[in-house]
Amino acid sequence: MAGQICWNIENSWFNTFVYAKIAKDPSIISWMVGISAVVSTLTTFLIGTWGDRAGKRKPFIATGFICWGIFTMAFGATEFLPKNPLIIAIVVIVVADAVMSFFGSTGYDAGYNPWTTDISNVHNRGKLGAAFAAMPVLATIFGAVVSGMLVDALDFFPFFTMMGAMVTVTGIYTLFALKDDPGLKARKQEGGYWRQFAEVFRIRTVIENKELFWVFVINAVFFTAFNVYFPYITIYLNNYLNMSYSLSGALQGIGLVAAIFLTLPAAGFIKQGKLASVILFAIVANAIGLLIIFQFSSYIVLLIGIFGAGIGYVLMMQTMTAWVKNLYPEQQRGQFEGIRMVFAVCLPMVIGPMISGFVIRRFGVHMVIDGVSGMVPTEMLFLVSAMVTILTLLPLIPAGRYARLRMQPEASNPK
């Protein structure tokens, strides 16, 4: 939960902070999101492989979380950087975000995520997926509602300091409370570090894991659509629709918390192997929700749209968590978590903001906010996101086919 809150702060409030305190230029956000995604992915590859070979996750989790919190606090201090010349402030902000992402991925993506695979099994991963789906939603609710009130009351620097301290304390707690899977050491792979690291990039690995790679492609397309709108939704609500941080946070929070309740019936469908059906429902719900947000601006209807988009996000997270963990090669769980990061984080967080930047430049509006002129995103962002979301149906077809064949041992493997 601490990790998801910190990711939410980075993905939402860092962007809002830069827009409010540094410059009202969406290209800065695109650079920040893209570079941090690349850093996070490379970190997960390197540290995840290291954890596989070391037979330990705990040192990476503890160290990562402690430093993650420290650099979250440091990021808030960039508010006090001189803005002339602006390029220096921008470079420092992007670097600070990248360093924070390095430690965040060390602790969460390369350490904690493989740890949850180590201690779980095929029978309980539907429930684990439900928990994984609920955590980012709860974090988003906290990030939207509580964080909005804190930012309104205290401003950004005290807010980042409080949140960073919470993550650091969590990291210290894991030093005493968290235990590694005792069987992890027995799963060390033969050969050197770089040999194991290179294994995952061979075409044979793709051929041997066709279903897994199609599932990764589903991740890439859906979360590209997610990253078209999500980094800018608070900016859109606050600046284009003139909402306070507290009100925009309440709308997002109420819509998302309602979506969590669908994880309970979805866990049953996942346990029955109806993975593709749940994903199909998630895609449709997400697209409809985004189209509602695109079309309407009244609070009640916006809430319905956020609920629909929230359903898509929650069910996608839940189902993807169970699906990929059931398919990870046992000896390379940390390393394959790095591959997942390429498709679920790196590509979406690079391509999504690039699409956003184009849409904002083409369809955004010039506004003067607090005496500063800048581009503000409009509802077109949600229409484009809905269109990209629909493309997720394309990789879902082969992924669902491979899943059905895997669950029918008597069926022949597809050529």
C-alpha positions in Angstrom: 0.0 0.0 0.0 2.8 2.4 0.8 4.4 1.7 -2.5 1.2 2.2 -4.4 0.6 5.5 -2.6 4.1 6.6 -3.6 3.6 5.6 -7.2 0.3 7.4 -7.3 1.9 10.6 -6.0 4.6 10.4 -8.7 2.1 9.6 -11.5 -0.4 12.2 -10.5 0.8 14.8 -8.1 4.4 15.2 -9.4 2.9 16.2 -12.7 0.4 18.6 -11.0 3.3 20.0 -8.9 5.5 20.7 -12.0 2.5 22.3 -13.7 1.7 24.5 -10.7 5.2 25.4 -9.4 7.7 25.1 -12.3 6.1 25.8 -15.7 2.8 25.2 -17.4 4.4 23.2 -20.2 3.0 19.6 -20.8 6.3 18.7 -22.6 8.1 18.8 -19.2 5.7 16.2 -17.9 6.2 14.0 -21.0 10.0 14.0 -20.5 9.6 13.3 -16.8 7.2 10.4 -17.3 9.1 8.9 -20.2 12.6 9.0 -18.6 11.3 7.7 -15.3 9.6 4.8 -17.2 12.9 3.8 -18.9 14.8 4.0 -15.6 12.2 1.9 -13.8 12.3 -0.7 -16.5 16.1 -1.0 -16.7 16.2 -1.1 -12.9 13.7 -3.9 -12.7 15.7 -6.0 -15.2 19.0 -5.5 -13.5 17.9 -5.7 -9.9 15.3 -8.4 -10.6 17.9 -10.7 -12.1 20.2 -10.0 -9.2 17.4 -11.0 -6.8 16.8 -14.2 -8.7 20.4 -15.2 -8.5 20.9 -14.0 -4.9 17.9 -15.9 -3.7 16.8 -12.9 -1.7 14.3 -10.2 -2.1 14.3 -8.6 1.4 17.5 -6.5 1.0 16.2 -4.9 -2.2 12.8 -4.2 -0.8 14.1 -2.6 2.4 16.8 -0.5 0.7 14.6 0.5 -2.1 11.7 1.7 0.1 14.0 3.6 2.5 15.7 5.5 -0.3 12.5 5.9 -2.3 10.9 7.9 0.6 14.0 10.0 1.0 14.1 11.0 -2.7 10.3 11.7 -2.7 11.0 14.3 0.0 13.9 15.6 -2.0 11.7 16.0 -5.1 9.4 18.3 -3.2 12.4 20.5 -2.4 12.8 21.3 -6.1 10.1 23.8 -5.6 12.7 26.2 -4.3 15.0 26.0 -7.3 15.6 29.2 -9.2 13.5 29.4 -12.3 15.9 31.5 -14.3 17.2 29.9 -16.4 14.3 27.5 -16.5 16.2 24.7 -18.2 18.3 24.1 -15.1 15.2 23.6 -12.9 13.7 21.3 -15.6 16.9 19.1 -15.7 17.1 18.9 -11.9 13.4 17.9 -11.7 13.7 15.2 -14.4 16.9 13.8 -12.8 15.4 13.8 -9.3 12.3 12.0 -10.6 14.6 9.4 -12.3 16.6 8.7 -9.1 13.4 8.3 -7.2 12.1 5.9 -9.8 15.3 3.9 -9.6 14.8 3.2 -5.9 11.1 2.8 -6.3 11.6 0.1 -8.9 14.3 -1.5 -6.8 12.0 -1.9 -3.8 8.7 -2.4 -5.5 9.0 -3.8 -9.0 12.3 -5.8 -8.7 11.9 -6.8 -5.1 8.3 -6.8 -3.8 6.5 -7.9 -7.0 8.6 -11.1 -7.4 8.3 -11.7 -3.7 4.5 -11.9 -4.0 5.0 -14.5 -6.8 7.4 -16.5 -4.6 5.0 -16.8 -1.7 1.8 -17.4 -3.8 0.5 -20.2 -6.0 -1.9 -20.9 -8.9 -4.8 -21.5 -6.6 -4.8 -18.1 -4.7 -3.5 -15.7 -7.4 -7.0 -14.7 -8.3 -7.4 -13.4 -4.8 -3.9 -12.0 -4.9 -4.8 -10.2 -8.1 -7.9 -8.7 -6.4 -5.7 -7.4 -3.6 -3.2 -6.0 -6.2 -6.1 -4.4 -8.1 -7.5 -2.9 -4.9 -4.2 -1.4 -3.7 -3.6 1.1 -6.5 -7.3 2.1 -6.4 -7.1 2.7 -2.7 -3.9 4.5 -3.3 -5.6 6.6 -6.0 -8.4 7.4 -3.6 -6.0 8.4 -0.9 -3.9 10.3 -3.5 -7.0 12.0 -4.9 -9.1 12.7 -1.8 -6.7 12.9 1.2 -3.8 14.3 -0.9 -6.0 16.9 -2.5 -7.0 18.1 1.0 -3.4 18.1 2.2 -2.1 20.0 -0.8 -5.0 22.5 -0.4 -4.2 23.0 3.3 -0.3 22.6 3.4 1.0 23.0 -0.2 3.2 20.6 -2.0 6.5 20.5 -0.1 5.0 19.5 3.3 2.9 17.0 1.5 5.8 15.3 -0.3 7.7 15.3 3.0 4.9 13.5 4.8 4.4 10.9 2.1 8.2 10.3 1.7 8.6 9.8 5.4 5.8 7.2 5.4 7.5 5.2 2.7 10.9 5.3 4.4 9.4 4.2 7.7 7.7 1.3 5.8 11.1 0.3 4.4 12.7 0.3 7.9 9.8 -1.9 9.1 10.5 -4.5 6.5 14.0 -5.0 7.9 12.4 -6.6 10.9 9.0 -7.9 9.7 9.4 -9.3 6.1 10.6 -12.8 5.4 11.9 -14.3 2.1 10.5 -17.5 0.7 12.8 -20.2 2.1 12.7 -22.1 -1.2 14.0 -19.2 -3.2 17.7 -20.1 -3.0 17.0 -23.5 -4.5 15.7 -21.8 -7.7 19.0 -20.1 -8.6 19.8 -20.6 -12.3 23.1 -22.0 -13.5 25.6 -19.8 -15.3 26.7 -16.2 -14.7 24.7 -13.1 -14.1 24.9 -11.7 -17.7 24.2 -15.1 -19.2 20.9 -15.3 -17.2 20.2 -11.6 -18.1 20.7 -12.3 -21.8 18.5 -15.4 -21.8 15.3 -13.4 -21.7 16.2 -11.5 -24.9 16.6 -14.6 -27.0 13.8 -15.3 -29.6 13.6 -18.9 -28.1 12.3 -17.3 -24.9 9.5 -15.7 -26.8 8.6 -18.9 -28.7 8.5 -20.9 -25.4 6.3 -18.3 -23.8 3.9 -17.2 -26.5 0.9 -16.8 -24.2 2.8 -14.7 -21.8 4.1 -12.4 -24.4 0.6 -11.8 -25.9 -0.5 -11.0 -22.3 2.4 -8.5 -22.1 1.1 -6.9 -25.4 -2.3 -6.5 -23.8 -0.6 -4.7 -20.9 1.2 -2.4 -23.4 -1.8 -1.3 -25.4 -4.2 -0.9 -22.4 -1.8 1.1 -20.3 -0.7 3.2 -23.2 -4.3 4.3 -23.4 -4.3 4.8 -19.6 -1.2 7.0 -19.8 -2.8 9.2 -22.5 -5.2 10.7 -19.9 -4.2 9.8 -16.4 -1.1 12.0 -15.9 -3.3 15.0 -16.9 -6.7 14.2 -15.4 -6.2 16.3 -12.3 -4.9 19.2 -14.4 -7.9 18.8 -16.6 -10.4 18.8 -13.7 -8.6 21.6 -11.8 -7.8 24.0 -14.7 -10.2 23.2 -17.5 -13.3 22.5 -15.4 -12.2 24.9 -12.5 -12.5 22.4 -9.7 -10.5 22.5 -6.5 -8.0 19.8 -5.6 -10.4 18.5 -3.0 -13.4 18.3 -5.3 -11.6 16.7 -8.1 -10.1 14.2 -5.7 -13.5 13.4 -4.3 -14.9 12.6 -7.7 -12.0 10.3 -8.6 -12.1 8.7 -5.1 -15.8 7.9 -5.1 -15.8 6.5 -8.6 -12.8 4.3 -8.0 -13.9 2.9 -4.6 -17.1 1.8 -6.2 -15.2 -0.1 -8.8 -13.2 -2.1 -6.2 -16.3 -4.1 -5.3 -16.3 -5.8 -8.8 -13.0 -7.5 -7.9 -14.9 -10.0 -5.7 -17.0 -11.6 -8.5 -14.1 -11.2 -10.9 -11.9 -13.4 -8.7 -14.3 -16.2 -9.2 -14.2 -15.9 -13.0 -10.4 -15.7 -12.9 -10.2 -18.9 -10.8 -12.4 -20.6 -13.4 -9.9 -19.6 -16.1 -12.2 -17.0 -17.8 -9.4 -14.5 -18.0 -10.1 -13.2 -21.5 -13.8 -12.7 -20.7 -12.9 -10.5 -17.7 -10.4 -8.5 -19.8 -13.1 -8.0 -22.5 -15.5 -6.6 -19.9 -12.7 -4.3 -18.6 -11.9 -2.9 -22.0 -15.6 -2.2 -22.8 -16.2 -0.6 -19.4 -13.1 1.5 -19.6 -13.8 2.8 -23.1 -17.4 3.7 -22.2 -16.3 5.5 -19.1 -13.8 7.6 -21.0 -16.4 8.5 -23.7 -18.7 9.7 -20.9 -15.9 11.9 -19.4 -15.3 13.2 -23.0 -18.9 14.1 -23.6 -20.1 15.5 -20.3 -18.9 17.9 -17.6 -21.6 17.8 -14.9 -20.4 16.3 -11.6 -22.8 13.3 -11.5 -22.2 12.2 -15.0 -18.4 12.7 -14.6 -18.7 10.4 -11.6 -20.3 7.7 -13.7 -17.6 8.0 -16.3 -14.8 7.8 -13.7 -16.6 4.7 -12.3 -16.6 3.1 -15.8 -12.9 3.9 -16.4 -12.2 2.7 -12.8 -13.8 -0.7 -13.5 -11.6 -1.1 -16.5 -8.5 -0.2 -14.6 -9.3 -2.3 -11.6 -10.3 -5.5 -13.5 -7.3 -5.2 -15.8 -4.9 -4.9 -12.9 -6.5 -7.9 -11.1 -6.6 -10.2 -14.1 -3.2 -9.3 -15.4 -1.6 -9.9 -12.0 -3.0 -13.4 -11.9 -2.4 -14.2 -15.6 1.3 -13.2 -15.7 2.3 -14.7 -12.4 0.9 -18.1 -13.4 3.0 -18.0 -16.6 6.4 -16.7 -15.2 9.3 -19.2 -15.5 10.0 -20.3 -12.0 13.8 -19.6 -12.1 13.4 -16.1 -13.7 10.5 -14.4 -11.9 12.4 -11.3 -11.0 13.8 -11.0 -14.5 10.5 -11.6 -16.2 9.1 -8.9 -14.0 11.5 -6.6 -15.9 9.9 -7.8 -19.2 6.5 -7.0 -17.8 7.8 -3.5 -16.9 8.7 -2.9 -20.6 5.2 -3.6 -21.7 3.2 -2.4 -18.7 5.3 0.7 -17.8 8.1 1.7 -20.1 6.3 1.6 -23.5 3.0 3.0 -22.1 4.7 5.8 -20.2 6.7 6.8 -23.2 4.1 6.4 -25.9 1.1 7.6 -23.9 2.5 11.0 -23.0 3.8 11.5 -26.5 0.2 11.0 -27.7 -1.0 13.3 -25.0 1.5 16.0 -25.9 0.3 16.0 -29.5 -3.4 16.1 -28.5 -2.8 18.9 -26.0 -0.8 21.0 -28.6 -3.4 20.3 -31.2 -6.7 20.6 -29.2 -5.6 22.2 -25.9 -6.5 25.8 -24.9 -4.3 28.6 -23.9 -5.1 29.9 -20.4 -3.5 32.2 -17.9 -3.3 30.6 -14.5 -1.9 32.5 -11.6 -0.5 35.0 -14.0 1.3 32.4 -16.1 0.2 31.5 -19.7 0.1 27.8 -20.6 -1.6 25.0 -22.5 -4.5 23.2 -20.7 -5.7 19.7 -21.8 -9.3 19.5 -23.0 -11.9 16.6 -23.2 -10.3 15.4 -26.5 -7.7 13.6 -24.3 -10.4 11.1 -23.2 -11.7 10.5 -26.6 -8.2 9.6 -27.9 -7.6 7.4 -24.9 -10.9 5.5 -25.5 -9.9 4.9 -29.1 -6.5 3.5 -28.0 -8.2 1.3 -25.4 -10.3 -0.4 -28.0 -7.1 -1.6 -29.7 -6.5 -3.8 -26.7 -9.0 -6.3 -28.3 -6.4 -7.2 -31.0 -3.8 -8.9 -28.7 -6.6 -10.3 -26.5 -7.7 -12.7 -29.3 -4.5 -14.7 -29.5 -3.8 -14.5 -25.7 -7.3 -15.9 -25.0 -6.7 -18.7 -27.5 -3.4 -19.7 -26.0 -5.0 -19.6 -22.5 -7.9 -21.9 -23.5 -5.4 -24.4 -25.1 -3.2 -24.3 -22.0 -6.2 -25.2 -19.8 -7.1 -28.1 -22.1 -4.2 -30.5 -21.8 -5.6 -32.8 -24.4 -5.5 -30.1 -27.0 -2.6 -29.8 -29.3 -0.2 -26.8 -29.0 -0.8 -24.2 -31.7 1.8 -23.9 -34.4 
